[in-house]
Amino acid sequence: MKSEKLLNEKQKFLFDIIKKLSPDKTLASVISGLLGGSNESAYRRIRGEVPLYFEEAVILCNHFHISMDSLVGGTGQNQILCNYSPLNLTDVNDYLIFVKNASDSLERSGLSHKCEIILSAIDIPLFHVLPYRELTLFKLFSGSKSVYGCKTDYDTFAKEVGTNKCMDEYHEKTMINYQLIPSTEIWTDSTTDAIIKLLNYHYEMNHFNDKKTFLSLCGQLSDLINNLQAWVEKGVKGPKEVPFRFYLSDTDVGNSYILFKNAETSSCFIKLYTINGLITSDKRFCKETENWLINTAHRSTLISGASEKIRFNFFEEQMRKINVLMDKIEGRL
């Protein structure tokens, strides 16, 4: 009896999540379409009268991008389950699947009650880079170089990979969805250093055919910082002016964590390499990460809509770093 009750609770929890992800559709029709049965058969599963087969649960979780570990909640005390997608851009389709899933996940989060994003940044979060096409391609190029030993230069890589229109579409959709979700971000004085060092490194390694391309990337980075400054000054982001809280930490935040949180569930993205990472819905890990992020924010300085002098000095310093790099290269033209 106890195991049957537990089964029904897990099944009910799954369908509660699915209802929130498909608010404008008839749930029974969606389920019957996926599982191949009648609407009545779907209703019996939704009500918990008929248990889902394991294969049926897998189909539903895969379709709605729901992590099964968030349902089971049952790994060992010292184990968590994570999802990871290799991003070898010799096959662009791998990346397209990754970025489409990320965009869809953000869109579903935006439909959820009390959704928010909380993150720490040792590098500029990709959300801020995506509006700048060539700079985004540079991040992909650098990742392909460092992880998969890409042999081409940036200009060739951009021509080969950047012609994919689906990529631009998914990038734009991800950017728009991010701008619709309230967020809290914790940066440090050195958050921009990673991409500045990458630009300098790839220039020194002659990975740009044209110096003007390099300077154009620096210009896009400057525009990114100016746009971020405008958000921080107002305390809102995007055209819909969604709440945006920006903290400056005096200490190293250690790693980039992105917590996606709503009233029912949480998931956490842990950054790896240049662009990729692990994602988990483990309740213990997400809760511990949330506690760490909140406590780190409390020890940091809120500069969005406040602390005008600190905010001014922070952005002046970021622009100075970019200008130093540009002056260094322009002196060699």
N, C-alpha and C positions, 0 to 999 in steps of 0.2 A: 504494500500500500504506500509506503514511504517513497519507494523508487518511482511508483506511478505518479505520485504527487509532484515529485521533483521533475519528472519528464514533462508533465503538463505545464509546470512553471517555466521551464526553459523554452518550451514550444510557444507559450503565450508571450514570453519576452521577445522571442524572435519575431513573431507577427506584430507585436507592438512597434518594434523598430521598423518593420516593413511598411506599416501603416503610415508612419511619419515620413518615410521616403517616397511614398506614392499617394500623397494626400488628395490628388485630383483624379484618381482612377478607382474603378470598382475593384476592390482587393480580390474578390473571388475570381473575377475574370483574369486578372494578372496571374494568380496562382495556378488556375486551371490551364492557362496557356503555357506556363513554364513546366508544369508537371504532367500535362497531357490528359488530365481527367476532366470530369464534369464540374460545373459550378457547385453542385451539391457536395461532391467529393471534397472540393476545396473548402467549402464552408465547414464541413466536419473537422477538417484539420485545423482551421482557424479557431474553431470553438474548443479544440482539444479533445474532441470525442474520438478521433482516430489519430494515433501517433504517426509522426513523420518517419518514414524510413531514412536511414543514414544518407542514402544517395539523394533523396529528395531534399534533405537539409543542405547538402553540399551544393545542389543546383541553385537553391534559393540564396545561399550565402555568396556564391560566385556571381550570380546575376546582380545582386544589390551591393556587392563589395562589402559584405559584413564579415568581420573576422570571427571564425568559429571559436577561437580561444576566449573571445568575450562572452560567448554563450556557455561554454563548458566551464570556464573559470577554474580549470583544474589541471594545472601542471604541478610539478613537485614544488616544494617550498622554495627551492633555490633555482627554479627554472621559469622562463617565460617564453612564449611563442612569438616570433617576429615574422614579418613579411619582408622579402627583399627581391628586387628586380634588377638583374644585371643590365647595364646600359652601354653595351658595346655598339658604338655608332657605325660599325661596318654594316650593321643591319639597322637602318633607321626605324624600322617597324617596332623594334624593342623599345626604343625611346618614345615613340608615338603612343604605345600602349601605356607606358609609365606616366606620361604627362596627361593622357586622356583620363586615366584612373584618378590622378591627382585632381584634375579639374572637376570630374564628376563627384569626387568625395567632398570637395569644397562646396559645390552646388548643393549637395544634400545637407551639408552642415548648415548652409544658409537658410534652409527650410525648417531647421530644427528650432525648438523652443530654447531660448537663452543660450544661443550659440556664441562662442568667442574663441579667439586665438590668443595664446600666451606663448611668447618665444624669447629665447636668449640667442644672441648673435655674436659668434666669433668671426663671422664673415657676413657680407651683405646678403640678407635673405633673397632668394631667387624672386620672390614676389615683387621686389623693387626693381630687379634687373629686367624682367620680362617686357616692360614697355619699350625697351631699347633692343631692337632686333640684332644688330651686329654685336652688341655687348653680350647678349644672351648666347649667341653663337660662339663668342670667344670663351665663355664659361664651358660650353660643351666641348670646344676644341681642346682647352686645357685639361679637362677631365679625360678626354680620349687619349691625350698624350701621356698623362701621368699613370693611368690605369691600364690602358690597352696598347700603349706603344704606337700610337698613330704616327705614320711616317710623313704625312703631308704638312705643308705650311698652312697658316691660318687662311690665307686668301683662297687657296685651293679647297680647303675644307669648307669654307663658307659657301663657295659656289656649288659644291657637290651636295652638301646637306641642306643648305639654306633655300634650295629651290622647292622644297616640299611645302605645299600650301596648307596641308593638314596641320603641320607643325605650327605655323603662324596662327591658325584658327584656334588650336588648343592652348597656345600660349596666351592669346588674347582672352579666351574664356576663363583661364585660370586667374589672370590678372583682374578681370572684372569681378569674379566670384570672391577673390580675396578682399577687394575694396568694398564689398557689401557686408562683410563680417566684422564686428567690433574687435579690436585687437589691442594687446599690450605687448610692447617690445622693449627688451633690455639690451642696450648696446654698450660698448666701451669706447674709449678714445682710439683703440686699435682695430675696431671692427672693419674699417675700410682698408687696413694695411694689407690684408690677404690678396685682394684683387689688384692693388697697386703693385705689390711685389710680383704677382703673376705677369702683369703687363710688362714690367721691367725685365723680368727673366726671359720672357718669350722674345722681347726685342733684342736683348743681348745674344740670344741664341739664333738670331736671324730667321725667326719664324714668321716675319712679315715681309712680303715682296715689296710693299710700298710704305714708306714712312708716313705718308698721309693717312693711310689706313689706321696706323697706330695712333696718330694724333686725333683722328676722328673718334676712336674708342675712348680716348681720354676725355674728349669733349662730351661724349654721351655720359660718362661717369660724372662729369661736372653737372650736367643737367639732372642726373639722378639725385645728386646731393642737394641741388637747389629745390627740386620738387619735394624731397623729404623735409627740407627746412620749412617749406610752406605748410606742409601737413602739421609739423610739430608746433609751429607758431600758433596755428588755429586749434590744434587738438582734435582735428577731424581729417579723414582721408577720402579721396575719390570724389567724383561729382555728386554723390548722394550725401556727402559730409557725414560719414559714419564715424562714431567715436574711435579715437586713436590716442592711446596713452604711450608715451615714449620716455623711458628711463635711461639715465646714464650711470653706469656702475663704475666705481673707482677701482674695482678689483677685476681680475680676469674671470670671465664666466665659465671657463673650462671647456665648454662645448656648445654647439648649437642644438637646442631642443625646441621643437614646435609642438605645442599641446593644442589639440583640437577638442573643444569641450562644449557639451550642451547639457540640458537638464537630465538626460538619461545616461549617456555614455561619454567616454573620453578615448582618444587615441593619441599616441605620441610618436613623432618622427625624430629620429636621432641621426644627425648628419654624419655622413662618411665621405671621405675624399673631397672632390671639388663640388659635386652636385648631388650624388646619390646618398642613400641612407636606409636605415631600418625603420619599420613602423610596427608598433605593437598596440594592442588594446587591453593588455594585462592591467587589471584594476589596481593591483598593488603598485606596479611600476608607475602608472599614470598618476595615481594619488600622491606618491612620493615625489614625482617630478613636479606636480602642481604645487606641493608644499615648498619645494626648493625654489621654484620660480617666484612664488609670492613672497617668500622671505628675502630672496635676492632683490626683488623690487623694493621692498621696505627698506633695505640697506642702501638703495640707490637714490639718485636725485631725479625727481620728475621734472622734465624740462618742456613737456608739451603744455603750452598755455601758461607756463610759469617759469620762474628762474631765468629771467631774460638774459642776464649777463652771462651765466653759465652756458645757456643755449647759443648765444652769439659767439662765444669763444670756441665752443665745440665745432660749430660749422665753419668758422674761420680757419681752424686748424685742419679740417678735412680738405678744404679747398686749397690751402697752402701746400699740402702733400701732393695733390694732383698737379698743381702749378709747377712745383719743383721738378716733378717727373717730366712734364711737358717742356719746361725750359731746358732740361738736360738733353732731351732729344732734339729740340729745335736748334740747339747750339751746334749740332752735328750736321744740319742740313746744308 
